[in-house]
Amino acid sequence: MIRFLQPWWLLAVLPVLALAAFYVWRQLHRRDYAMRFTNVDLLRTVAPKGLGWRRHVPATAFLLCLLVLATALARPAMDRKEPLERATVMLAIDVSLSMQADDVRPNRLEAAQEAAKQFVGELPESYNLGLVSFAKAANVLVPPGKDRDAVTAAIDGLVLAEATATGEAVFTCLEAIRSVPADGAAGIPPARIVLLSDGFRTSGRSVEEAAAAAQAANVPVSTIAFGTDTGQVDIGGQLQRVPVDRLALAELAETTEGYFYEAASVSELKQVYQDMGSSIGFRTEPREVTQWYAGLALLLALCAGSLSLLWSSRML
């Protein structure tokens, strides 16, 4: 469908229509004048054979050329739909003090960081990607978007803190997913949450509440457990055991129809997004087609001049 970006320029059509009306009036006036000459037989003998209807063709083509040029001033455009990939992945990384245990080399946090960066490198560029870190609270470090460098830099800058708010991490990810622009599509985008943690929640809303919220939003949560049951950390000068809460992480994944892993590898992480659906939203963008109008006007002008020269040896 054609629309005009500067429709007020369509007023330029009025002079062209006026010229066309004058041409028609002039032709009718010439016919009236010819009828006053009563000796028609003598006129036929002295006047050369006329062009008939052909004499109007160059003029018509010329007027159409002017009409198209006048319309082109209004910058005609056609709406076209630009696809926008809305599939979204939120990474949630545990930065609680237990993540400094070295039962996973070099330690749990560094292993999680390395796995997360590999995952970022493997994720299709068309997907939105965001990052949340969580300890006593959950924070969006990078909102969902296409900027992979920002996510990688934020992963490298993770800092340990006290407590573990696993449930809050899921709720924060869901809020970030809802912030993705709709762009013509209905509802929230198809999304996955990838939660990297060593398990035990000590702060915030429960994992069960988070699982129910993710299930209601149809957002699977894939969980990856880091560490072993023999992990230990030095907190305040005291050595404390920090076993992995596999059960809570597994139940979170199962309830939301995600995946549960006990190790981080690129091949496992790929499964998180390989099954991901794709939702295409559309942004309507005007595509200017003024050049089409200019080309048509040029063609009409060439036709007008060529036919006039061919039939009357004159340029219009």
C-alpha positions as CSV (number, residue, x, y, z in Angstrom):
1,M,0.0,0.0,0.0
2,I,1.4,3.4,-1.0
3,R,1.4,6.2,1.5
4,F,3.1,9.6,1.4
5,L,5.7,10.8,3.9
6,Q,5.1,14.5,3.0
7,P,1.5,14.5,1.8
8,W,1.1,18.3,1.7
9,W,3.3,18.2,-1.5
10,L,0.3,16.6,-3.2
11,L,-0.9,20.1,-3.7
12,A,1.6,20.3,-6.6
13,V,-0.9,18.1,-8.5
14,L,-3.4,20.9,-8.7
15,P,-1.5,23.0,-11.3
16,V,-1.0,19.9,-13.4
17,L,-4.7,19.1,-13.3
18,A,-5.4,22.8,-14.3
19,L,-3.1,22.4,-17.3
20,A,-4.8,19.2,-18.3
21,A,-8.2,21.0,-18.0
22,F,-6.9,23.9,-20.1
23,Y,-5.7,21.4,-22.8
24,V,-9.1,19.7,-23.0
25,W,-10.8,23.1,-23.2
26,R,-8.4,24.2,-25.9
27,Q,-9.0,21.2,-28.0
28,L,-12.8,21.6,-27.7
29,H,-12.4,25.3,-28.6
30,R,-10.4,24.4,-31.8
31,R,-13.2,22.0,-32.9
32,D,-15.8,24.8,-32.5
33,Y,-13.7,27.2,-34.5
34,A,-13.3,24.6,-37.3
35,M,-17.0,24.1,-37.5
36,R,-17.5,27.8,-38.4
37,F,-15.7,27.2,-41.7
38,T,-18.6,26.3,-43.9
39,N,-16.9,25.1,-47.1
40,V,-15.8,21.7,-45.7
41,D,-15.0,20.3,-49.2
42,L,-12.5,23.1,-49.9
43,L,-11.0,22.6,-46.4
44,R,-10.3,19.0,-47.1
45,T,-8.4,19.9,-50.4
46,V,-6.2,22.6,-48.9
47,A,-5.4,21.1,-45.4
48,P,-3.0,18.2,-45.0
49,K,-4.3,15.0,-43.5
50,G,-4.5,15.3,-39.8
51,L,-3.0,13.1,-37.1
52,G,-6.4,12.4,-35.6
53,W,-6.4,10.8,-32.2
54,R,-2.6,10.4,-32.3
55,R,-2.0,14.1,-31.8
56,H,-3.3,13.8,-28.2
57,V,-1.0,10.9,-27.2
58,P,2.2,13.0,-26.7
59,A,0.3,15.6,-24.8
60,T,-1.3,13.0,-22.6
61,A,2.0,11.3,-21.9
62,F,3.5,14.7,-21.0
63,L,0.7,15.5,-18.7
64,L,1.0,12.1,-17.0
65,C,4.8,12.8,-16.6
66,L,4.0,16.1,-14.8
67,L,1.4,14.3,-12.7
68,V,3.8,11.6,-11.6
69,L,6.6,14.1,-10.9
70,A,4.2,16.2,-8.8
71,T,3.2,13.1,-6.8
72,A,6.8,12.2,-6.3
73,L,7.3,15.4,-4.4
74,A,5.2,13.9,-1.6
75,R,7.8,11.2,-1.1
76,P,5.7,8.1,-1.7
77,A,6.6,5.1,0.4
78,M,5.4,1.5,1.0
79,D,5.2,-0.1,4.4
80,R,7.2,-3.2,4.9
81,K,7.6,-5.5,7.8
82,E,11.0,-6.0,9.3
83,P,11.4,-9.2,11.3
84,L,12.7,-8.9,14.8
85,E,14.0,-12.0,16.7
86,R,12.5,-12.0,20.2
87,A,13.8,-15.3,21.6
88,T,15.4,-14.5,25.0
89,V,17.9,-16.2,27.3
90,M,18.6,-15.0,30.8
91,L,21.8,-16.1,32.5
92,A,21.6,-16.1,36.3
93,I,24.9,-16.7,38.1
94,D,25.3,-17.4,41.8
95,V,27.9,-15.2,43.4
96,S,27.4,-16.3,47.0
97,L,30.5,-17.0,49.2
98,S,30.1,-20.8,48.8
99,M,31.0,-20.3,45.1
100,Q,34.6,-19.8,46.0
101,A,34.9,-23.5,47.0
102,D,37.7,-25.1,45.0
103,D,36.2,-28.6,44.7
104,V,35.6,-27.6,41.1
105,R,38.8,-26.3,39.6
106,P,39.9,-23.6,39.8
107,N,36.8,-22.9,42.0
108,R,33.1,-22.9,41.5
109,L,32.7,-19.3,40.5
110,E,35.5,-19.3,37.9
111,A,34.2,-22.6,36.5
112,A,30.7,-21.0,36.2
113,Q,32.2,-17.9,34.6
114,E,34.1,-19.9,32.0
115,A,31.1,-22.0,31.2
116,A,28.9,-18.9,30.9
117,K,31.3,-17.2,28.6
118,Q,31.4,-20.3,26.4
119,F,27.7,-20.3,26.4
120,V,27.6,-16.7,25.3
121,G,29.9,-17.5,22.4
122,E,27.7,-20.4,21.3
123,L,24.3,-18.6,21.5
124,P,22.9,-17.5,18.1
125,E,23.4,-13.8,17.6
126,S,19.8,-13.3,16.8
127,Y,18.7,-14.2,20.4
128,N,18.4,-11.6,23.1
129,L,20.7,-12.3,26.1
130,G,20.7,-10.8,29.6
131,L,22.6,-11.4,32.8
132,V,21.5,-11.6,36.4
133,S,23.8,-12.1,39.4
134,F,22.5,-13.2,42.8
135,A,23.6,-13.5,46.4
136,K,21.5,-12.0,49.1
137,A,19.5,-10.2,46.4
138,A,19.3,-10.5,42.6
139,N,20.4,-7.8,40.2
140,V,20.1,-7.3,36.5
141,L,23.7,-6.6,35.3
142,V,22.8,-6.6,31.6
143,P,19.2,-6.3,30.3
144,P,18.1,-8.6,27.5
145,G,19.6,-7.5,24.2
146,K,22.1,-8.3,21.4
147,D,25.3,-6.9,23.1
148,R,27.4,-9.9,23.8
149,D,30.5,-7.9,24.8
150,A,28.5,-6.3,27.6
151,V,27.5,-9.7,28.9
152,T,31.0,-11.1,28.7
153,A,32.4,-8.1,30.5
154,A,29.8,-8.3,33.3
155,I,30.6,-12.0,33.7
156,D,34.3,-11.2,34.2
157,G,33.4,-8.6,36.7
158,L,31.3,-10.8,39.1
159,V,32.1,-10.3,42.8
160,L,31.3,-12.6,45.6
161,A,28.8,-11.7,48.4
162,E,26.9,-13.2,51.3
163,A,23.8,-15.4,51.1
164,T,22.0,-17.1,48.2
165,A,18.6,-15.9,46.9
166,T,17.9,-18.5,44.2
167,G,14.2,-17.8,44.1
168,E,14.8,-14.0,43.7
169,A,17.1,-14.7,40.8
170,V,14.3,-16.4,38.9
171,F,11.8,-13.7,39.7
172,T,14.3,-11.0,38.5
173,C,14.9,-12.9,35.3
174,L,11.1,-13.1,34.6
175,E,10.8,-9.3,35.1
176,A,13.7,-8.8,32.6
177,I,12.1,-11.1,30.1
178,R,8.8,-9.1,30.3
179,S,10.7,-5.9,29.4
180,V,11.6,-7.2,25.9
181,P,9.6,-5.1,23.4
182,A,6.6,-6.8,21.9
183,D,7.1,-5.5,18.4
184,G,3.9,-6.7,17.1
185,A,3.9,-10.1,18.7
186,A,1.5,-11.2,21.4
187,G,2.7,-11.9,25.0
188,I,6.1,-12.3,26.4
189,P,8.8,-13.7,24.1
190,P,9.8,-17.4,24.1
191,A,12.5,-17.5,26.8
192,R,14.8,-19.7,28.8
193,I,16.5,-19.0,32.1
194,V,19.9,-20.7,32.7
195,L,20.7,-20.7,36.4
196,L,24.2,-21.5,37.5
197,S,24.5,-22.2,41.2
198,D,25.6,-24.5,44.0
199,G,22.1,-24.7,45.3
200,F,21.2,-23.9,48.9
201,R,18.8,-20.9,49.2
202,T,19.4,-18.8,52.3
203,S,17.5,-15.5,51.4
204,G,14.5,-14.2,49.6
205,R,11.5,-16.0,48.2
206,S,11.5,-19.8,48.0
207,V,12.6,-21.8,45.1
208,E,9.1,-23.4,45.0
209,E,7.5,-19.9,44.5
210,A,9.9,-19.1,41.8
211,A,9.2,-22.4,40.0
212,A,5.5,-21.7,40.1
213,A,6.0,-18.2,38.7
214,A,8.2,-19.5,35.9
215,Q,5.8,-22.3,35.1
216,A,2.9,-19.9,34.9
217,A,4.9,-17.7,32.5
218,N,5.8,-20.7,30.4
219,V,9.5,-20.0,30.9
220,P,11.6,-23.2,31.5
221,V,14.5,-22.8,33.9
222,S,17.6,-24.9,33.2
223,T,19.8,-25.4,36.2
224,I,23.5,-26.3,36.4
225,A,24.9,-27.4,39.7
226,F,28.6,-26.6,40.4
227,G,30.5,-28.4,43.1
228,T,30.5,-31.6,45.1
229,D,29.3,-32.7,48.5
230,T,32.8,-32.3,49.9
231,G,33.2,-28.6,49.0
232,Q,34.5,-26.3,51.7
233,V,35.1,-22.6,52.1
234,D,36.8,-20.4,54.7
235,I,34.2,-17.9,56.0
236,G,35.3,-15.6,58.8
237,G,38.3,-17.8,59.6
238,Q,36.2,-21.0,59.9
239,L,36.1,-23.8,57.4
240,Q,32.6,-24.6,56.4
241,R,31.2,-27.4,54.3
242,V,29.1,-26.2,51.3
243,P,27.5,-29.3,49.7
244,V,25.5,-28.8,46.5
245,D,21.7,-28.7,46.8
246,R,21.1,-30.9,43.8
247,L,17.5,-31.7,44.8
248,A,16.3,-28.0,44.8
249,L,18.0,-27.3,41.5
250,A,16.6,-30.5,39.9
251,E,13.1,-29.8,41.2
252,L,13.2,-26.2,39.8
253,A,14.2,-27.5,36.4
254,E,11.7,-30.4,36.4
255,T,8.8,-28.2,37.5
256,T,9.4,-25.6,34.7
257,E,10.3,-28.3,32.1
258,G,13.9,-27.2,31.9
259,Y,17.1,-29.2,32.1
260,F,19.2,-30.1,35.1
261,Y,23.0,-30.6,34.8
262,E,25.7,-31.4,37.3
263,A,28.5,-30.3,35.1
264,A,29.1,-27.3,32.8
265,S,30.2,-28.0,29.2
266,V,29.5,-26.4,25.9
267,S,27.7,-29.5,24.6
268,E,25.3,-29.6,27.5
269,L,24.6,-25.9,27.5
270,K,23.8,-26.0,23.8
271,Q,20.7,-28.1,24.6
272,V,19.3,-25.2,26.5
273,Y,18.8,-23.2,23.4
274,Q,18.7,-25.9,20.6
275,D,15.1,-26.7,21.6
276,M,14.2,-23.0,21.9
277,G,11.3,-21.8,19.7
278,S,11.5,-18.6,17.8
279,S,8.9,-15.8,17.9
280,I,9.2,-13.3,15.2
281,G,7.7,-9.9,15.8
282,F,7.5,-7.3,13.1
283,R,8.4,-3.6,13.1
284,T,6.7,-1.7,10.2
285,E,9.1,0.5,8.4
286,P,8.4,2.8,5.5
287,R,10.4,2.2,2.4
288,E,10.5,5.3,0.1
289,V,9.8,4.6,-3.5
290,T,10.3,8.1,-4.9
291,Q,12.9,6.7,-7.4
292,W,10.1,4.5,-8.9
293,Y,8.0,7.6,-9.6
294,A,11.0,9.5,-11.0
295,G,11.7,6.6,-13.3
296,L,8.1,6.4,-14.5
297,A,8.1,10.1,-15.1
298,L,11.2,9.8,-17.2
299,L,9.7,7.0,-19.3
300,L,6.6,9.1,-19.9
301,A,8.6,12.1,-20.9
302,L,10.6,10.0,-23.4
303,C,7.4,8.5,-24.8
304,A,5.9,12.0,-25.2
305,G,9.0,13.4,-27.0
306,S,9.6,10.4,-29.2
307,L,6.0,10.1,-30.4
308,S,5.7,13.9,-31.0
309,L,8.9,13.8,-33.2
310,L,7.8,10.7,-35.0
311,W,4.3,12.0,-35.9
312,S,4.8,15.7,-36.2
313,S,8.6,16.3,-36.4
314,R,8.2,18.5,-33.4
315,M,9.2,18.1,-29.7
316,L,5.7,18.5,-28.3
